[in-house]
Amino acid sequence: MKPIEQKIDTAEVKNASTQTTNNTAKQSTTRGLKRWIFITLGCLCVGLGALGVFVPGLPCTPLLLLSSWLFYKSSLSMQQWLLDSHLGVYIREYERRGGMTLRQRLWALGLMATMVTLSCVCFISSATVRIIVAIAGAIGCVVVGFIVPSAK
């Protein structure tokens, strides 16, 4: 009697494994070269997002959200790795709240304005580069101020 039960259990395990593999394949739809491009861009966004933790003005959370989406489309294991890492805290908090709190938004805007101003006044001598940095800072402030959703 036991060998029959073992055969049934083995068959059930194989069937469940096949279903899990099929579900994973359905979720991660990107294949071939596009998949590797998404993985590469996702890794680049993770690196820039990690740098954004320490460099004021470099947006951490939007870059990590983008990398999470890129990994979702290309590699679910990479997405899970990102969510389980220390950087995953930013993504989970953003998703839990549904956006940025007013305090986070004001803090981000203040830091961006401060760093852009300091860079343009103290560190950049070229007028062209100053204009580019000022425009990039203004775009960042508009995005954080008006496009990034507010927390619920």
KENU-352438 format. One record per residue: residue in three letters; x, y, z of N, C-alpha, C in turn. Coordinates in nm, 4 decimals, m for minus. Layout:
N
- ALA  X  Y  Z  X  Y  Z  X  Y  Z $
...
END
This chain:
152
- MET  0.0810  m0.1202  0.0000  0.0000  0.0000  0.0000  0.0853  0.1266  0.0000 $
- LYS  0.1938  0.1287  0.0744  0.2787  0.2468  0.0801  0.3420  0.2822  m0.0529 $
- PRO  0.3905  0.1856  m0.1348  0.4484  0.2261  m0.2629  0.3487  0.2987  m0.3522 $
- ILE  0.2215  0.2618  m0.3494  0.1221  0.3299  m0.4308  0.1065  0.4744  m0.3831 $
- GLU  0.1026  0.4950  m0.2504  0.0908  0.6299  m0.1968  0.2121  0.7152  m0.2362 $
- GLN  0.3301  0.6517  m0.2357  0.4488  0.7260  m0.2729  0.4449  0.7665  m0.4198 $
- LYS  0.3926  0.6782  m0.5069  0.3830  0.7121  m0.6478  0.2851  0.8273  m0.6687 $
- ILE  0.1764  0.8241  m0.5961  0.0790  0.9327  m0.6076  0.1407  1.0631  m0.5587 $
- ASP  0.2093  1.0597  m0.4452  0.2730  1.1799  m0.3931  0.3762  1.2342  m0.4910 $
- THR  0.4542  1.1462  m0.5524  0.5542  1.1893  m0.6486  0.4881  1.2543  m0.7692 $
- ALA  0.3797  1.1943  m0.8163  0.3087  1.2507  m0.9306  0.2499  1.3868  m0.8956 $
- GLU  0.1954  1.3998  m0.7748  0.1392  1.5276  m0.7321  0.2484  1.6340  m0.7220 $
- VAL  0.3633  1.5957  m0.6701  0.4739  1.6900  m0.6577  0.5197  1.7355  m0.7957 $
- LYS  0.5325  1.6420  m0.8908  0.5739  1.6788  m1.0257  0.4714  1.7707  m1.0907 $
- ASN  0.3432  1.7423  m1.0716  0.2370  1.8254  m1.1276  0.2408  1.9660  m1.0668 $
- ALA  0.2566  1.9748  m0.9346  0.2626  2.1048  m0.8678  0.3846  2.1829  m0.9134 $
- SER  0.4970  2.1129  m0.9306  0.6181  2.1787  m0.9776  0.5995  2.2343  m1.1180 $
- THR  0.5332  2.1588  m1.2052  0.5081  2.2037  m1.3418  0.4170  2.3263  m1.3415 $
- GLN  0.3139  2.3251  m1.2554  0.2235  2.4390  m1.2482  0.2965  2.5640  m1.1991 $
- THR  0.3841  2.5490  m1.0990  0.4598  2.6627  m1.0487  0.5505  2.7191  m1.1568 $
- THR  0.6168  2.6302  m1.2320  0.7037  2.6747  m1.3401  0.6227  2.7484  m1.4462 $
- ASN  0.5050  2.6976  m1.4809  0.4208  2.7634  m1.5803  0.3745  2.9001  m1.5322 $
- ASN  0.3389  2.9123  m1.4039  0.2971  3.0415  m1.3500  0.4114  3.1420  m1.3541 $
- THR  0.5327  3.0973  m1.3201  0.6482  3.1852  m1.3236  0.6759  3.2305  m1.4658 $
- ALA  0.6634  3.1393  m1.5606  0.6882  3.1744  m1.7003  0.5855  3.2757  m1.7499 $
- LYS  0.4625  3.2667  m1.7029  0.3597  3.3621  m1.7439  0.3883  3.5011  m1.6887 $
- GLN  0.4398  3.5094  m1.5643  0.4655  3.6393  m1.5042  0.5851  3.7078  m1.5685 $
- SER  0.6906  3.6341  m1.5918  0.8110  3.6919  m1.6502  0.8065  3.6687  m1.8006 $
- THR  0.7526  3.7651  m1.8749  0.7237  3.7452  m2.0166  0.8368  3.7861  m2.1090 $
- THR  0.9317  3.8636  m2.0620  1.0377  3.9125  m2.1484  1.1392  3.8021  m2.1750 $
- ARG  1.1800  3.7872  m2.3009  1.2725  3.6809  m2.3404  1.3892  3.7392  m2.4203 $
- GLY  1.4938  3.6606  m2.4323  1.6047  3.6920  m2.5204  1.6817  3.8169  m2.4834 $
- LEU  1.7200  3.8917  m2.5842  1.8027  4.0108  m2.5671  1.7319  4.1171  m2.4824 $
- LYS  1.6016  4.1325  m2.5031  1.5250  4.2314  m2.4266  1.5328  4.2003  m2.2768 $
- ARG  1.5303  4.0723  m2.2419  1.5393  4.0308  m2.1013  1.6729  4.0758  m2.0424 $
- TRP  1.7814  4.0553  m2.1143  1.9137  4.0921  m2.0636  1.9309  4.2434  m2.0577 $
- ILE  1.8695  4.3138  m2.1491  1.8734  4.4608  m2.1435  1.7999  4.5090  m2.0188 $
- PHE  1.6829  4.4503  m1.9897  1.6067  4.4877  m1.8702  1.6856  4.4562  m1.7434 $
- ILE  1.7515  4.3414  m1.7390  1.8306  4.3051  m1.6212  1.9458  4.4036  m1.6032 $
- THR  2.0138  4.4379  m1.7121  2.1245  4.5325  m1.7055  2.0768  4.6694  m1.6584 $
- LEU  1.9675  4.7182  m1.7167  1.9127  4.8472  m1.6744  1.8666  4.8423  m1.5288 $
- GLY  1.8080  4.7302  m1.4880  1.7655  4.7140  m1.3488  1.8830  4.7218  m1.2535 $
- CYS  1.9936  4.6560  m1.2884  2.1134  4.6620  m1.2038  2.1698  4.8035  m1.1987 $
- LEU  2.1684  4.8729  m1.3111  2.2146  5.0118  m1.3155  2.1276  5.0995  m1.2250 $
- CYS  1.9965  5.0797  m1.2311  1.9053  5.1578  m1.1464  1.9249  5.1256  m0.9986 $
- VAL  1.9532  4.9993  m0.9660  1.9804  4.9632  m0.8266  2.1061  5.0357  m0.7793 $
- GLY  2.2103  5.0363  m0.8620  2.3337  5.1051  m0.8247  2.3126  5.2541  m0.8042 $
- LEU  2.2405  5.3177  m0.8966  2.2129  5.4608  m0.8824  2.1210  5.4874  m0.7631 $
- GLY  2.0249  5.3986  m0.7405  1.9361  5.4135  m0.6249  2.0111  5.4000  m0.4938 $
- ALA  2.1055  5.3063  m0.4885  2.1875  5.2911  m0.3684  2.2736  5.4153  m0.3465 $
- LEU  2.3257  5.4699  m0.4540  2.4031  5.5935  m0.4447  2.3140  5.7095  m0.3987 $
- GLY  2.1866  5.7065  m0.4415  2.0913  5.8103  m0.4035  2.0606  5.8136  m0.2553 $
- VAL  2.0887  5.7040  m0.1837  2.0708  5.7036  m0.0385  2.1675  5.8021  0.0256 $
- PHE  2.2866  5.8143  m0.0331  2.3918  5.8972  0.0258  2.4085  6.0331  m0.0421 $
- VAL  2.3634  6.0451  m0.1672  2.3818  6.1695  m0.2424  2.2487  6.2430  m0.2505 $
- PRO  2.2359  6.3530  m0.1786  2.1111  6.4283  m0.1856  2.0888  6.4809  m0.3280 $
- GLY  1.9671  6.4753  m0.3709  1.9330  6.5201  m0.5052  1.9215  6.4062  m0.6041 $
- LEU  1.9833  6.2915  m0.5747  1.9706  6.1742  m0.6609  1.8543  6.0914  m0.6061 $
- PRO  1.7468  6.0757  m0.6832  1.6256  6.0127  m0.6299  1.6426  5.8626  m0.6078 $
- CYS  1.6355  5.8216  m0.4858  1.6545  5.6810  m0.4495  1.5310  5.5978  m0.4837 $
- THR  1.4165  5.6341  m0.4295  1.2960  5.5521  m0.4430  1.2499  5.5369  m0.5875 $
- PRO  1.2418  5.6427  m0.6689  1.1987  5.6220  m0.8076  1.2909  5.5272  m0.8854 $
- LEU  1.4208  5.5368  m0.8612  1.5136  5.4467  m0.9297  1.4936  5.3019  m0.8844 $
- LEU  1.4689  5.2826  m0.7557  1.4462  5.1473  m0.7057  1.3123  5.0918  m0.7544 $
- LEU  1.2118  5.1775  m0.7653  1.0834  5.1331  m0.8215  1.1004  5.0923  m0.9678 $
- LEU  1.1768  5.1706  m1.0425  1.2036  5.1363  m1.1819  1.2791  5.0042  m1.1916 $
- SER  1.3789  4.9848  m1.1072  1.4542  4.8594  m1.1116  1.3641  4.7418  m1.0732 $
- SER  1.2747  4.7616  m0.9786  1.1826  4.6542  m0.9411  1.0931  4.6164  m1.0590 $
- TRP  1.0438  4.7162  m1.1321  0.9605  4.6889  m1.2497  1.0415  4.6176  m1.3576 $
- LEU  1.1644  4.6638  m1.3817  1.2500  4.6001  m1.4825  1.2780  4.4542  m1.4451 $
- PHE  1.3041  4.4290  m1.3171  1.3283  4.2913  m1.2732  1.2006  4.2083  m1.2816 $
- TYR  1.0847  4.2699  m1.2534  0.9576  4.1974  m1.2643  0.9364  4.1496  m1.4075 $
- LYS  0.9735  4.2322  m1.5033  0.9561  4.1969  m1.6436  1.0611  4.0985  m1.6940 $
- SER  1.1753  4.0875  m1.6246  1.2839  4.0070  m1.6787  1.3280  3.8923  m1.5887 $
- SER  1.3306  3.9108  m1.4584  1.3831  3.8092  m1.3683  1.3166  3.8222  m1.2315 $
- LEU  1.2229  3.7330  m1.2034  1.1520  3.7396  m1.0754  1.2457  3.7130  m0.9585 $
- SER  1.3507  3.6340  m0.9811  1.4458  3.6086  m0.8727  1.5241  3.7359  m0.8392 $
- MET  1.5581  3.8162  m0.9398  1.6264  3.9434  m0.9145  1.5326  4.0411  m0.8420 $
- GLN  1.4052  4.0401  m0.8787  1.3097  4.1278  m0.8119  1.2970  4.0878  m0.6650 $
- GLN  1.2886  3.9577  m0.6390  1.2780  3.9111  m0.5011  1.4037  3.9455  m0.4228 $
- TRP  1.5200  3.9340  m0.4870  1.6453  3.9715  m0.4217  1.6415  4.1191  m0.3824 $
- LEU  1.5943  4.2039  m0.4733  1.5866  4.3470  m0.4451  1.4917  4.3751  m0.3292 $
- LEU  1.3760  4.3122  m0.3297  1.2781  4.3363  m0.2238  1.3271  4.2852  m0.0889 $
- ASP  1.4092  4.1794  m0.0884  1.4618  4.1240  0.0360  1.5859  4.1983  0.0861 $
- SER  1.6449  4.2816  0.0014  1.7670  4.3540  0.0402  1.7318  4.4732  0.1294 $
- HIS  1.8351  4.5401  0.1783  1.8139  4.6602  0.2600  1.7466  4.7711  0.1795 $
- LEU  1.7712  4.7756  0.0505  1.7086  4.8769  m0.0346  1.5593  4.8507  m0.0545 $
- GLY  1.5167  4.7272  m0.0341  1.3758  4.6925  m0.0490  1.2856  4.7665  0.0474 $
- VAL  1.3430  4.8165  0.1553  1.2655  4.8940  0.2531  1.2004  5.0144  0.1863 $
- TYR  1.2739  5.0829  0.0997  1.2213  5.2021  0.0326  1.1025  5.1659  m0.0572 $
- ILE  1.1135  5.0540  m0.1268  1.0058  5.0106  m0.2162  0.8837  4.9693  m0.1357 $
- ARG  0.9054  4.8894  m0.0305  0.7926  4.8426  0.0508  0.7202  4.9588  0.1183 $
- GLU  0.7947  5.0567  0.1700  0.7320  5.1725  0.2340  0.6536  5.2561  0.1334 $
- TYR  0.7099  5.2745  0.0157  0.6409  5.3501  m0.0883  0.5106  5.2797  m0.1265 $
- GLU  0.5162  5.1483  m0.1451  0.3965  5.0726  m0.1821  0.2947  5.0719  m0.0684 $
- ARG  0.3430  5.0586  0.0546  0.2517  5.0530  0.1697  0.1764  5.1848  0.1848 $
- ARG  0.2470  5.2953  0.1689  0.1849  5.4269  0.1846  0.1141  5.4746  0.0589 $
- GLY  0.1536  5.4224  m0.0548  0.0956  5.4677  m0.1809  0.1594  5.5939  m0.2342 $
- GLY  0.2753  5.6325  m0.1830  0.3451  5.7524  m0.2292  0.4338  5.8085  m0.1210 $
- MET  0.4695  5.9362  m0.1369  0.5558  6.0045  m0.0400  0.4712  6.0844  0.0578 $
- THR  0.5156  6.0868  0.1831  0.4482  6.1717  0.2813  0.4894  6.3172  0.2554 $
- LEU  0.4154  6.4100  0.3127  0.4473  6.5516  0.2961  0.5859  6.5815  0.3519 $
- ARG  0.6189  6.5221  0.4649  0.7504  6.5423  0.5260  0.8618  6.4924  0.4329 $
- GLN  0.8453  6.3742  0.3754  0.9454  6.3211  0.2825  0.9589  6.4098  0.1596 $
- ARG  0.8466  6.4568  0.1098  0.8470  6.5417  m0.0088  0.9208  6.6731  0.0191 $
- LEU  0.8911  6.7375  0.1313  0.9577  6.8628  0.1662  1.1068  6.8418  0.1898 $
- TRP  1.1414  6.7325  0.2559  1.2816  6.7001  0.2811  1.3557  6.6791  0.1483 $
- ALA  1.2960  6.6027  0.0572  1.3587  6.5763  m0.0730  1.3741  6.7050  m0.1532 $
- LEU  1.2713  6.7874  m0.1558  1.2785  6.9141  m0.2298  1.3844  7.0072  m0.1709 $
- GLY  1.3914  7.0152  m0.0393  1.4906  7.0995  0.0260  1.6330  7.0540  m0.0023 $
- LEU  1.6552  6.9226  0.0058  1.7889  6.8705  m0.0219  1.8290  6.8903  m0.1684 $
- MET  1.7339  6.8671  m0.2587  1.7653  6.8875  m0.4006  1.8000  7.0331  m0.4282 $
- ALA  1.7198  7.1246  m0.3762  1.7453  7.2671  m0.3992  1.8794  7.3093  m0.3385 $
- THR  1.9090  7.2597  m0.2194  2.0358  7.2927  m0.1536  2.1552  7.2413  m0.2334 $
- MET  2.1497  7.1150  m0.2751  2.2627  7.0553  m0.3462  2.2814  7.1173  m0.4849 $
- VAL  2.1727  7.1468  m0.5536  2.1851  7.2110  m0.6850  2.2445  7.3500  m0.6688 $
- THR  2.1978  7.4242  m0.5705  2.2499  7.5590  m0.5468  2.3984  7.5543  m0.5096 $
- LEU  2.4352  7.4666  m0.4161  2.5756  7.4539  m0.3777  2.6632  7.4136  m0.4966 $
- SER  2.6145  7.3208  m0.5747  2.6917  7.2759  m0.6906  2.7135  7.3895  m0.7893 $
- CYS  2.6073  7.4621  m0.8179  2.6178  7.5711  m0.9172  2.7026  7.6872  m0.8671 $
- VAL  2.6946  7.7182  m0.7385  2.7662  7.8339  m0.6851  2.9115  7.8001  m0.6501 $
- CYS  2.9338  7.6852  m0.5891  3.0664  7.6556  m0.5340  3.1543  7.5637  m0.6194 $
- PHE  3.0968  7.4729  m0.6939  3.1775  7.3677  m0.7542  3.1841  7.3702  m0.9063 $
- ILE  3.0912  7.4364  m0.9712  3.0869  7.4335  m1.1176  3.1264  7.5705  m1.1709 $
- SER  3.2279  7.5697  m1.2574  3.2745  7.6978  m1.3114  3.2164  7.7268  m1.4504 $
- SER  3.1782  7.6257  m1.5226  3.1261  7.6438  m1.6580  2.9792  7.6876  m1.6533 $
- ALA  2.9483  7.7938  m1.7257  2.8107  7.8446  m1.7293  2.7163  7.7435  m1.7935 $
- THR  2.7638  7.6734  m1.8942  2.6798  7.5738  m1.9622  2.6422  7.4602  m1.8670 $
- VAL  2.7397  7.4116  m1.7916  2.7134  7.3026  m1.6967  2.6218  7.3513  m1.5847 $
- ARG  2.6402  7.4755  m1.5412  2.5509  7.5314  m1.4384  2.4061  7.5313  m1.4868 $
- ILE  2.3864  7.5709  m1.6107  2.2505  7.5737  m1.6667  2.1931  7.4328  m1.6735 $
- ILE  2.2730  7.3377  m1.7176  2.2267  7.1987  m1.7277  2.1894  7.1444  m1.5901 $
- VAL  2.2750  7.1686  m1.4901  2.2471  7.1218  m1.3535  2.1217  7.1899  m1.2981 $
- ALA  2.1067  7.3195  m1.3230  1.9884  7.3915  m1.2749  1.8612  7.3378  m1.3402 $
- ILE  1.8662  7.3103  m1.4695  1.7488  7.2556  m1.5385  1.7169  7.1154  m1.4866 $
- ALA  1.8202  7.0322  m1.4694  1.7981  6.8970  m1.4162  1.7387  6.9039  m1.2752 $
- GLY  1.7892  6.9956  m1.1928  1.7346  7.0128  m1.0581  1.5900  7.0586  m1.0602 $
- ALA  1.5584  7.1502  m1.1519  1.4200  7.1987  m1.1641  1.3272  7.0851  m1.2071 $
- ILE  1.3729  7.0037  m1.3011  1.2914  6.8889  m1.3453  1.2700  6.7926  m1.2297 $
- GLY  1.3762  6.7658  m1.1538  1.3631  6.6781  m1.0372  1.2647  6.7318  m0.9358 $
- CYS  1.2693  6.8628  m0.9114  1.1758  6.9240  m0.8159  1.0314  6.9165  m0.8656 $
- VAL  1.0112  6.9370  m0.9949  0.8759  6.9258  m1.0512  0.8240  6.7833  m1.0379 $
- VAL  0.9100  6.6862  m1.0673  0.8684  6.5461  m1.0573  0.8315  6.5109  m0.9137 $
- VAL  0.9196  6.5442  m0.8192  0.8921  6.5124  m0.6788  0.7730  6.5920  m0.6274 $
- GLY  0.7635  6.7173  m0.6677  0.6559  6.8017  m0.6182  0.5178  6.7731  m0.6753 $
- PHE  0.5119  6.7339  m0.8032  0.3811  6.7238  m0.8669  0.3471  6.5880  m0.9283 $
- ILE  0.4459  6.5069  m0.9581  0.4169  6.3805  m1.0266  0.4167  6.2616  m0.9317 $
- VAL  0.5125  6.2559  m0.8401  0.5174  6.1456  m0.7438  0.3922  6.1555  m0.6559 $
- PRO  0.3172  6.0452  m0.6435  0.1917  6.0516  m0.5667  0.2146  6.0766  m0.4177 $
- SER  0.1144  6.1380  m0.3560  0.1178  6.1631  m0.2126  0.0692  6.0394  m0.1373 $
- ALA  0.1268  6.0173  m0.0193  0.0873  5.9035  0.0622  m0.0568  5.9189  0.1077 $
- LYS  m0.1212  5.8080  0.1221  m0.2622  5.8096  0.1640  m0.2763  5.8140  0.3135 $
END
